[in-house]
Amino acid sequence: MTRFGRKQVHGGLGQYIRNRTDIGVGKGLRDAVLEPANPFEPKATRPPRRWFVLCFLLAAMAFGFFFYFNNLL
């Protein structure tokens, strides 16, 4: 039986995750923020979801109002 050290296991798992493009935090974030991918056009751009655009605009407005009304600009 072969024993592996902590660094070997960590390196092996890191390489495995890098080779798997269908899993990962980046893939999860893209899937949450962008519209679903078109399986017939994999290279097509994916527009952002409506709720993400709305939340981003509301957050930008809130920061803008905060800075403007507190004379921070």
The first five atom37 places (N, CA, C, CB, O) and aatype in JSON, in Angstrom:
{
  "aatype": [12, 16, 1, 13, 7, 1, 11, 5, 19, 8, 7, 7, 10, 7, 5, 18, 9, 1, 2, 1, 16, 3, 9, 7, 19, 7, 11, 7, 10, 1, 3, 0, 19, 10, 6, 14, 0, 2, 14, 13, 6, 14, 11, 0, 16, 1, 14, 14, 1, 1, 17, 13, 19, 10, 4, 13, 10, 10, 0, 0, 12, 0, 13, 7, 13, 13, 13, 18, 13, 2, 2, 10, 10],
  "atom_mask": [
    [1, 1, 1, 1, 1],
    [1, 1, 1, 1, 1],
    [1, 1, 1, 1, 1],
    [1, 1, 1, 1, 1],
    [1, 1, 1, 0, 1],
    [1, 1, 1, 1, 1],
    [1, 1, 1, 1, 1],
    [1, 1, 1, 1, 1],
    [1, 1, 1, 1, 1],
    [1, 1, 1, 1, 1],
    [1, 1, 1, 0, 1],
    [1, 1, 1, 0, 1],
    [1, 1, 1, 1, 1],
    [1, 1, 1, 0, 1],
    [1, 1, 1, 1, 1],
    [1, 1, 1, 1, 1],
    [1, 1, 1, 1, 1],
    [1, 1, 1, 1, 1],
    [1, 1, 1, 1, 1],
    [1, 1, 1, 1, 1],
    [1, 1, 1, 1, 1],
    [1, 1, 1, 1, 1],
    [1, 1, 1, 1, 1],
    [1, 1, 1, 0, 1],
    [1, 1, 1, 1, 1],
    [1, 1, 1, 0, 1],
    [1, 1, 1, 1, 1],
    [1, 1, 1, 0, 1],
    [1, 1, 1, 1, 1],
    [1, 1, 1, 1, 1],
    [1, 1, 1, 1, 1],
    [1, 1, 1, 1, 1],
    [1, 1, 1, 1, 1],
    [1, 1, 1, 1, 1],
    [1, 1, 1, 1, 1],
    [1, 1, 1, 1, 1],
    [1, 1, 1, 1, 1],
    [1, 1, 1, 1, 1],
    [1, 1, 1, 1, 1],
    [1, 1, 1, 1, 1],
    [1, 1, 1, 1, 1],
    [1, 1, 1, 1, 1],
    [1, 1, 1, 1, 1],
    [1, 1, 1, 1, 1],
    [1, 1, 1, 1, 1],
    [1, 1, 1, 1, 1],
    [1, 1, 1, 1, 1],
    [1, 1, 1, 1, 1],
    [1, 1, 1, 1, 1],
    [1, 1, 1, 1, 1],
    [1, 1, 1, 1, 1],
    [1, 1, 1, 1, 1],
    [1, 1, 1, 1, 1],
    [1, 1, 1, 1, 1],
    [1, 1, 1, 1, 1],
    [1, 1, 1, 1, 1],
    [1, 1, 1, 1, 1],
    [1, 1, 1, 1, 1],
    [1, 1, 1, 1, 1],
    [1, 1, 1, 1, 1],
    [1, 1, 1, 1, 1],
    [1, 1, 1, 1, 1],
    [1, 1, 1, 1, 1],
    [1, 1, 1, 0, 1],
    [1, 1, 1, 1, 1],
    [1, 1, 1, 1, 1],
    [1, 1, 1, 1, 1],
    [1, 1, 1, 1, 1],
    [1, 1, 1, 1, 1],
    [1, 1, 1, 1, 1],
    [1, 1, 1, 1, 1],
    [1, 1, 1, 1, 1],
    [1, 1, 1, 1, 1]
  ],
  "atom_positions": [
    [[0.85, -1.17, 0.0], [0.0, 0.0, 0.0], [0.9, 1.24, 0.0], [-0.97, -0.01, 1.23], [1.86, 1.33, 0.76]],
    [[0.57, 2.19, -0.86], [1.36, 3.41, -0.97], [0.73, 4.49, -0.11], [1.47, 3.88, -2.44], [-0.48, 4.71, -0.15]],
    [[1.55, 5.16, 0.67], [1.06, 6.25, 1.5], [1.43, 7.57, 0.83], [1.66, 6.18, 2.95], [2.54, 7.74, 0.32]],
    [[0.48, 8.49, 0.83], [0.69, 9.8, 0.23], [0.75, 10.84, 1.32], [-0.41, 10.13, -0.78], [0.03, 10.75, 2.32]],
    [[1.59, 11.82, 1.13], [1.7, 12.93, 2.07], [0.62, 13.98, 1.82], [0.0, 0.0, 0.0], [-0.1, 13.92, 0.82]],
    [[0.54, 14.92, 2.73], [-0.47, 15.97, 2.64], [-0.29, 16.8, 1.37], [-0.4, 16.88, 3.87], [-1.26, 17.12, 0.69]],
    [[0.97, 17.16, 1.04], [1.23, 17.98, -0.14], [0.92, 17.23, -1.43], [2.68, 18.44, -0.15], [0.44, 17.83, -2.4]],
    [[1.17, 15.94, -1.46], [0.86, 15.16, -2.66], [-0.65, 15.07, -2.87], [1.46, 13.75, -2.54], [-1.13, 15.19, -4.0]],
    [[-1.38, 14.86, -1.81], [-2.83, 14.77, -1.92], [-3.41, 16.12, -2.32], [-3.46, 14.28, -0.59], [-4.28, 16.18, -3.19]],
    [[-2.94, 17.19, -1.7], [-3.43, 18.53, -2.03], [-3.12, 18.87, -3.49], [-2.8, 19.59, -1.09], [-3.97, 19.41, -4.19]],
    [[-1.93, 18.56, -3.95], [-1.56, 18.81, -5.34], [-2.39, 17.98, -6.31], [0.0, 0.0, 0.0], [-2.8, 18.48, -7.36]],
    [[-2.62, 16.75, -5.97], [-3.43, 15.87, -6.82], [-4.87, 16.34, -6.93], [0.0, 0.0, 0.0], [-5.45, 16.34, -8.01]],
    [[-5.45, 16.73, -5.79], [-6.83, 17.23, -5.82], [-6.92, 18.55, -6.58], [-7.36, 17.41, -4.4], [-7.88, 18.79, -7.32]],
    [[-5.93, 19.42, -6.39], [-5.92, 20.69, -7.12], [-5.85, 20.47, -8.62], [0.0, 0.0, 0.0], [-6.55, 21.14, -9.38]],
    [[-5.02, 19.54, -9.06], [-4.91, 19.23, -10.49], [-6.2, 18.63, -11.0], [-3.73, 18.28, -10.75], [-6.63, 18.94, -12.11]],
    [[-6.82, 17.78, -10.22], [-8.08, 17.16, -10.63], [-9.17, 18.21, -10.83], [-8.54, 16.12, -9.58], [-9.91, 18.17, -11.81]],
    [[-9.26, 19.16, -9.9], [-10.28, 20.21, -10.01], [-9.98, 21.14, -11.18], [-10.37, 21.01, -8.69], [-10.9, 21.58, -11.86]],
    [[-8.7, 21.46, -11.42], [-8.34, 22.3, -12.57], [-8.7, 21.63, -13.88], [-6.85, 22.64, -12.54], [-9.09, 22.31, -14.84]],
    [[-8.58, 20.31, -13.95], [-8.91, 19.59, -15.18], [-10.41, 19.47, -15.4], [-8.28, 18.21, -15.15], [-10.85, 19.28, -16.54]],
    [[-11.19, 19.58, -14.35], [-12.65, 19.47, -14.47], [-13.25, 20.86, -14.6], [-13.26, 18.72, -13.24], [-13.38, 21.57, -13.6]],
    [[-13.61, 21.27, -15.81], [-14.15, 22.6, -16.03], [-15.63, 22.7, -15.68], [-13.95, 23.01, -17.46], [-16.19, 23.8, -15.66]],
    [[-16.28, 21.57, -15.4], [-17.7, 21.6, -15.1], [-17.98, 21.78, -13.61], [-18.35, 20.34, -15.59], [-19.15, 21.83, -13.22]],
    [[-16.94, 21.87, -12.75], [-17.15, 22.09, -11.33], [-16.28, 23.25, -10.89], [-16.84, 20.82, -10.51], [-15.34, 23.64, -11.59]],
    [[-16.58, 23.8, -9.74], [-15.74, 24.86, -9.19], [-16.56, 26.07, -8.78], [0.0, 0.0, 0.0], [-17.72, 26.22, -9.16]],
    [[-15.93, 26.92, -7.99], [-16.59, 28.12, -7.49], [-16.87, 29.09, -8.63], [-15.73, 28.79, -6.4], [-17.95, 29.68, -8.7]],
    [[-15.9, 29.27, -9.53], [-16.09, 30.19, -10.65], [-17.25, 29.77, -11.54], [0.0, 0.0, 0.0], [-18.03, 30.61, -11.98]],
    [[-17.35, 28.49, -11.8], [-18.46, 27.98, -12.61], [-19.79, 28.19, -11.91], [-18.25, 26.48, -12.92], [-20.79, 28.54, -12.54]],
    [[-19.82, 27.99, -10.61], [-21.06, 28.21, -9.85], [-21.48, 29.67, -9.85], [0.0, 0.0, 0.0], [-22.66, 29.97, -9.99]],
    [[-20.51, 30.57, -9.7], [-20.84, 32.0, -9.74], [-21.33, 32.43, -11.12], [-19.61, 32.84, -9.34], [-22.29, 33.18, -11.23]],
    [[-20.67, 31.95, -12.16], [-21.12, 32.29, -13.52], [-22.53, 31.77, -13.77], [-20.16, 31.72, -14.57], [-23.35, 32.47, -14.36]],
    [[-22.81, 30.55, -13.32], [-24.14, 29.99, -13.52], [-25.2, 30.74, -12.72], [-24.15, 28.52, -13.15], [-26.35, 30.82, -13.15]],
    [[-24.84, 31.28, -11.57], [-25.81, 32.01, -10.75], [-26.1, 33.4, -11.31], [-25.29, 32.13, -9.33], [-27.23, 33.87, -11.21]],
    [[-25.09, 34.05, -11.91], [-25.23, 35.44, -12.34], [-25.65, 35.55, -13.8], [-23.93, 36.18, -12.14], [-26.37, 36.48, -14.17]],
    [[-25.23, 34.61, -14.64], [-25.51, 34.69, -16.07], [-26.67, 33.78, -16.46], [-24.27, 34.33, -16.89], [-26.99, 32.82, -15.76]],
    [[-27.3, 34.12, -17.58], [-28.38, 33.29, -18.11], [-27.83, 31.9, -18.45], [-29.03, 33.95, -19.36], [-26.62, 31.76, -18.67]],
    [[-28.69, 30.89, -18.5], [-28.21, 29.54, -18.84], [-27.57, 29.51, -20.23], [-29.37, 28.53, -18.78], [-27.98, 30.23, -21.14]],
    [[-26.57, 28.67, -20.38], [-25.86, 28.55, -21.65], [-26.73, 27.83, -22.67], [-24.53, 27.81, -21.46], [-27.5, 26.94, -22.33]],
    [[-26.59, 28.24, -23.92], [-27.29, 27.59, -25.03], [-26.47, 26.36, -25.44], [-27.49, 28.57, -26.24], [-25.33, 26.51, -25.86]],
    [[-27.02, 25.15, -25.32], [-26.23, 23.96, -25.66], [-25.9, 23.86, -27.15], [-26.99, 22.71, -25.24], [-24.97, 23.15, -27.52]],
    [[-26.64, 24.58, -28.01], [-26.38, 24.53, -29.44], [-25.37, 25.57, -29.89], [-27.67, 24.72, -30.19], [-24.83, 25.46, -30.99]],
    [[-25.1, 26.57, -29.05], [-24.09, 27.58, -29.35], [-23.21, 27.78, -28.11], [-24.77, 28.93, -29.78], [-23.41, 28.75, -27.37]],
    [[-22.27, 26.9, -27.87], [-21.46, 26.99, -26.64], [-20.58, 28.23, -26.57], [-20.59, 25.77, -26.5], [-20.19, 28.64, -25.48]],
    [[-20.25, 28.84, -27.71], [-19.39, 30.02, -27.73], [-20.17, 31.32, -27.61], [-18.56, 30.04, -28.98], [-19.56, 32.39, -27.51]],
    [[-21.49, 31.27, -27.63], [-22.32, 32.47, -27.57], [-22.17, 33.15, -26.21], [-23.8, 32.14, -27.85], [-22.01, 32.47, -25.19]],
    [[-22.24, 34.48, -26.19], [-22.14, 35.21, -24.93], [-23.41, 35.01, -24.11], [-21.89, 36.71, -25.18], [-24.5, 34.85, -24.66]],
    [[-23.25, 35.03, -22.81], [-24.37, 34.84, -21.9], [-24.67, 36.17, -21.21], [-24.06, 33.73, -20.86], [-23.83, 36.68, -20.47]],
    [[-25.85, 36.73, -21.44], [-26.18, 38.01, -20.78], [-26.44, 37.79, -19.29], [-27.42, 38.66, -21.44], [-26.79, 36.68, -18.87]],
    [[-26.28, 38.85, -18.48], [-26.56, 38.71, -17.04], [-28.05, 38.54, -16.78], [-26.02, 39.93, -16.27], [-28.89, 38.98, -17.56]],
    [[-28.35, 37.91, -15.67], [-29.76, 37.73, -15.29], [-30.35, 39.05, -14.84], [-29.89, 36.67, -14.16], [-29.63, 39.93, -14.37]],
    [[-31.66, 39.19, -14.98], [-32.34, 40.45, -14.65], [-32.2, 40.79, -13.18], [-33.81, 40.37, -15.02], [-31.99, 41.95, -12.84]],
    [[-32.32, 39.81, -12.29], [-32.25, 40.1, -10.86], [-30.86, 40.6, -10.48], [-32.59, 38.85, -10.04], [-30.73, 41.43, -9.58]],
    [[-29.83, 40.11, -11.15], [-28.47, 40.55, -10.85], [-28.28, 42.0, -11.28], [-27.44, 39.65, -11.55], [-27.68, 42.79, -10.55]],
    [[-28.78, 42.35, -12.45], [-28.67, 43.73, -12.93], [-29.44, 44.66, -12.01], [-29.19, 43.85, -14.39], [-28.95, 45.73, -11.66]],
    [[-30.64, 44.28, -11.6], [-31.45, 45.11, -10.7], [-30.74, 45.3, -9.36], [-32.83, 44.48, -10.48], [-30.66, 46.42, -8.86]],
    [[-30.24, 44.24, -8.78], [-29.54, 44.34, -7.49], [-28.28, 45.19, -7.61], [-29.18, 42.95, -6.95], [-27.97, 45.97, -6.71]],
    [[-27.55, 45.05, -8.71], [-26.35, 45.84, -8.92], [-26.68, 47.32, -9.03], [-25.6, 45.36, -10.17], [-26.01, 48.16, -8.44]],
    [[-27.72, 47.65, -9.79], [-28.12, 49.05, -9.93], [-28.6, 49.63, -8.6], [-29.22, 49.19, -10.98], [-28.26, 50.77, -8.27]],
    [[-29.37, 48.88, -7.85], [-29.84, 49.37, -6.54], [-28.68, 49.58, -5.58], [-30.86, 48.38, -5.93], [-28.66, 50.56, -4.84]],
    [[-27.72, 48.68, -5.57], [-26.56, 48.83, -4.7], [-25.72, 50.03, -5.12], [-25.71, 47.56, -4.72], [-25.25, 50.78, -4.27]],
    [[-25.54, 50.23, -6.43], [-24.79, 51.39, -6.92], [-25.51, 52.69, -6.55], [-24.59, 51.31, -8.45], [-24.86, 53.67, -6.17]],
    [[-26.82, 52.71, -6.65], [-27.59, 53.9, -6.27], [-27.45, 54.17, -4.77], [-29.07, 53.74, -6.65], [-27.28, 55.31, -4.35]],
    [[-27.52, 53.12, -3.97], [-27.41, 53.29, -2.52], [-26.03, 53.87, -2.15], [-27.64, 51.95, -1.79], [-25.94, 54.78, -1.34]],
    [[-24.97, 53.34, -2.74], [-23.63, 53.88, -2.49], [-23.52, 55.32, -2.98], [-22.57, 53.02, -3.16], [-22.93, 56.16, -2.31]],
    [[-24.09, 55.59, -4.15], [-24.06, 56.95, -4.69], [-24.79, 57.93, -3.78], [0.0, 0.0, 0.0], [-24.27, 59.02, -3.51]],
    [[-25.97, 57.56, -3.31], [-26.72, 58.43, -2.4], [-25.96, 58.64, -1.1], [-28.11, 57.84, -2.11], [-25.91, 59.75, -0.58]],
    [[-25.37, 57.57, -0.58], [-24.62, 57.67, 0.67], [-23.46, 58.65, 0.54], [-24.11, 56.29, 1.09], [-23.28, 59.52, 1.39]],
    [[-22.68, 58.49, -0.52], [-21.53, 59.38, -0.72], [-21.97, 60.81, -1.01], [-20.65, 58.87, -1.85], [-21.35, 61.75, -0.53]],
    [[-23.03, 60.98, -1.79], [-23.47, 62.32, -2.16], [-24.03, 63.07, -0.96], [-24.51, 62.24, -3.27], [-23.66, 64.22, -0.72]],
    [[-24.92, 62.45, -0.2], [-25.58, 63.14, 0.89], [-24.69, 63.29, 2.13], [-26.83, 62.4, 1.26], [-25.01, 64.08, 3.02]],
    [[-23.6, 62.54, 2.19], [-22.65, 62.72, 3.29], [-21.47, 63.58, 2.88], [-22.15, 61.36, 3.79], [-20.47, 63.65, 3.59]],
    [[-21.58, 64.24, 1.75], [-20.56, 65.14, 1.22], [-19.19, 64.49, 1.17], [-20.49, 66.39, 2.06], [-18.19, 65.11, 1.54]],
    [[-19.15, 63.26, 0.72], [-17.9, 62.54, 0.6], [-17.3, 62.64, -0.79], [-18.11, 61.09, 0.96], [-16.2, 62.16, -1.03]],
    [[-18.01, 63.27, -1.7], [-17.49, 63.42, -3.07], [-16.75, 64.7, -3.23], [-18.61, 63.35, -4.08], [-16.24, 64.99, -4.31]]
  ]
}
